[in-house]
Amino acid sequence: METASRPAPAPARSDTDALHWLALVLTPAIGARKSADLIEAYRSPSALFRASASELRGCGVQAAAAQAIASGCAFDTAIRLQERMKAESIGLVTIQDAQYPELLRHIYDPPICLFYRGDVACLAMTSVAMVGTRRPTQYGVTVAGRFGREFAEAGACVVSGMARGIDTAAHKGALEAGGRTVAVFGCGVDVIYPTENKQLSQLIAGNGLLLSEFPPGSPAYPQNFPIRNRIVAGLCAGVVVVEGKEFSGSAITARLALDQGREVFAVPGNITSPMSLGPNTLIKQGAQPALSAQAVLANLPITARQGPVPQRQHALAQT
């Protein structure tokens, strides 16, 4: 799939510059794709906010969105959000920053801003996504935990969505091995969902990264999670589907990964288990069987394999 070029990384932002980015994110009726196109056209949010409504309409912006940008109606909310982020130690990476993940920068609709808590250096690591059902079998939990540990031991970062089930097992496996893991939220990074993963989120923030394109305070609306899944796939060179039904959220993530040119792997499962129907079908359709973490890493594109980042102490062993 052909990808559009994106703006080159920019130097560190001032508070004023960050405020313009936040205002753009908070402006209603503008999606990720249109926002990225506008940044490419105007080179910076500050220049964009100086444009007139008629000029913006000439760039293909709908009338309501053009008026919202020209009026700067989101700046008051952006000021409050910026204060909240400082108080809660929430960081911001924009699509023009050097820290923005290069793989994600080139998907069809990259988020222009990423909010985070934790070690943003995780975004530079070789990363593998692990996805699957919220209602796994014991087999799925065991495999997800084992793969999470093995990826971490090999120096790779495990990316998932911190949902119940497979996501949770994958994150915990990486932490048990003293490795790094990234949890991509479908809400603000300060909104813990599901609530029972509060301790896990704290461990990930201390030994990895909590990440979201949704501004702090954003609730976990159901429609946010399919949107979130494109980031899970977009951050990684490969996606491993552990368990899930044929038309599950993990199958959607696998399709997004294919659309983004990523490698898709699936863990073979019991043919009598409904939770193995998704990965078994993917294998039938051409996905690579995931028989071990080492085999997955060996089959990633050479350009995606980076040197391992030193592991931290085993986070779960101390809880």
N, C-alpha and C positions, 0 to 999 in steps of 0.2 A: 504494500500500500504506500502510495506516495505521501510524504509529509511536507507540510509547509515549513519554511524556515522561520525561526523565532528570533526576537531581539537578542543581541549579544549580552552577556553578563555585564551588569553595571557595578560601580563601586558602592561602598557602604552608604546607606540612606541616612538622611537627617530625619528628625521627628516630623518635620513638615512634609517631607517626601512620603514618609510612611503614612501620614494622615491622608494624603491623596490616594494612595493605594487602598486604604481602608474605606474611604468614601466611595471608590469605584466598586468595591466588593458589595457594599451596602446599598448601592443604587438599584432600585427595583427595575424589573423587566429587561435585564441584560444577562445573558447566559455566559458560560465560560468561553465558548468559541468566539462570540462577538466581542467580548472583553479583550481576548488575546489579539484578535484582528485589529481592534482600535488601538491597543498599545503598540502594535507593529506599525500602524499608520502614523500615530502621533509621537511615538518614541518614548513618551512618559505620561503618567496620569496628570501631572500638573499642566502639561500642554493640552491634553484632552479636555480638561475642565475649563480651559480658556476658549474653547471653541463655542460658536453659537449653535442654537438649535437647528437652524437651517443648514449650516455647514455639516452638522452631524447627520441630518437626514440625507444629505448628499452622499454620505458614506454608507448608506443603507441601514441606518438606525431608525427604528420605529419612532413615530412622533412622540409618544408618551415617554419613551426612554430618552430620546434626544432632549426633551424639555427637562427631564429629571437631572440629566447631566449638566445642562446649561444653567439650571437654577442652583445647583450645588446643594440640593435639599438633604443630602445624606451627611453633610459635614458635622452637624451637631451630634448626630448619633456616632459618627466616627471618632469625635473627640472623647466621648464617654467610653467608647470601646478601647481606645488607646490607653486611657487611664486605667481601665480594668486590666488590660494586658500587662501593664507595668506592675500593678499591685499583685498580680497572680503569677508573675514570671512566665508569661506566655510569649514565645518568640514568633517572628514573622519572616518567611522567606518568599520573595516574589519571583516571578518568571524571569526577571532580568538579573537576578542574583547569581553569583558563581556557585552558591551552595544548592541552587535548584537542581534536582536530579535530571541529568541529560536525557535519559530514556523517557521520562515523563514529559519533558519539554516538547517532544516531537510527536505526541499522540494527537489525534484529530482535535480534541477539545481539552487542552491542558488547563488546569486551574491556574489563575493568574497569581493567587496567593495561597500559601500553605501556613497554617497556624500550628505551633508545636510546643511540646514540653519534653525536655530530655536532651539527648546528645544528637545534635543535628548532623554530626559527622557520620552517623549511620546511613545517611542518604548517599554517601559516596562509596559504600561497600557493595560488593557483589551480593545481590539479593535474590531470594527465591520466595515466591508466594505460596502459601498453603491454604487451601480453602476446602470447605465441606459442610456437611449438615450440622444443624444445631441439635439433632437427636441421633447421635452416632451409636453404633454398636460398640462393644468392648474392643473388638478388632480394630475399628476405626480410631478409637482413642489411643490404643497401644501403638498403632502405626504412626499416627500424627505426632505423638510424643517422641517416638524413636527417631523419626525423620528430623524433627526439630532439634534434637540433641546432636544428631550426626551432621546436620548442616552447620550448626554452631561450632562443633569441633573442627570442621573443615575451614572455618573462618568466614562462612557466609552469614548474611543477615536473613532472618526469617520474617517475612511480611505476612500479616493476616489482619483480620478485622475485629479481634477481641470479642467475638460473639460466643455464645455458649457452644459447647461441643468441640468440633474439630479445631476451630480457631484457638480456643482456650488451651487445648492440649498441645498445639504447635508452639504457642508462646511459652508455655511452661517448660516444654522440652528444651527450647533454646536457653532459657534462663537457668535450668538445672545444669546445663553444660558450661555455664559461665559465659555464654555468647550474647550476641545482640539481637534484638527483635524490634520490629516496628509495628505498632497497632494503628491502623487507619480507621478513624471514627466516621460514623454517619451522623455526627452531632458535633457540638463544640468540644474541644479537648478538655474542658473543665466540666463536662457533663458525662458522668460515668454510666454507661449502658452496655450490658445489664448491670444492675446495681450490685449483684453479688461478686462482680469482678473489681470491686474497689481496691482490694489489696493487690490484685494482679496489676491494675493500672499504675499503682504506686511503684511496684517493682519494675515495670517496664520503663516508667519515667526515669528511674534511677539507673537502669542498665540497658537502655535503648531509647526509643522515641515514641511519643504519642503524637499523631499527625491528623490533621483535618483541613479540608478546604472550607468548612463551615465556620463562621465566626464564633468566638467564645460565647457561651450562653445559648447557642442554637439547640433546640430540642431534638430528640431522636425520632423524627417523623419517619414513618415507613417508607415513603418515597425517596428518602435520602440514601438508603442503602444500595439500591441499584446504581445510583450516581456515584457513591463511594467506591463501588467495585471496579470502576475503570481506573481508579488510582491504584488500588491493590495490584491490578494486572500491569498498569503502566510503569510502576516503579521497578519492575523485575524483568529479568531476561527469560525467566521460566515460571510457569504456574503449575503446581501439583494439586490435582483434585483427589482427595482422599476418599470421601464417601458423599453420597447425595443422590436424590432421585433424578430421573431423566430430565425434568424441566425445573430443576431447583435453582436457587441463587448461585450455587457453585458452577452449574452448567452455564449460566449467564456470564459469569466471570471468565470461564474458559472460552466462550465465544468472543468476549471482548479482547482476551489475550490473543486469539487468532487474528482478529481484526487489526490488532496493533503489531502483528508480526512477531509475537512471542512464541517460545516453545511451550507446548502444552503436554503435560505428563498426567497419567492417571494410575491410581493404585488398583490393581486387579482385586476383585472381591468375589465372595461367595455368590454363585449365580442364583441361589434361592433367596438372597437378601435384597429387599427393595432398596436399601441404602447403597448397594453396589451397582444398581442399574445404571446410574449416571456415569461413573468412571468406566464400567465395562462397555457401555455404549460409545464413549469417547475413544476407547482403544479400538473398537470395531471401526470407527470412522477415521482412524489414522493417528490418534494420539499415541505418544510413546509410553509403554508400560513403565511405571515407576517401581522398580524392584529394590532400589536402595537409594539413599541420598547421594552416595558417591557416583552412582550411574547417572543420576540426574545432573549433577555438577559437570560430569565429563561430557555431557551432551548439550551443554549450554554453548552459545556462540563464543568463540575464542576472545572476541573483543569485549565480552561481558565479564570475563574472568579477571578479577583484580586480586591483588595481594590481600591476604587475610589481615584483619585488624586485630591487635592483641586482645585477648579475652579478659573479661573482668572476673572478679571472684564469683563463686556460685551463689547467685542471689537467693534461690529458693532453699538452699541448704541452711540458710541462717534464719528462716522464718518458722 
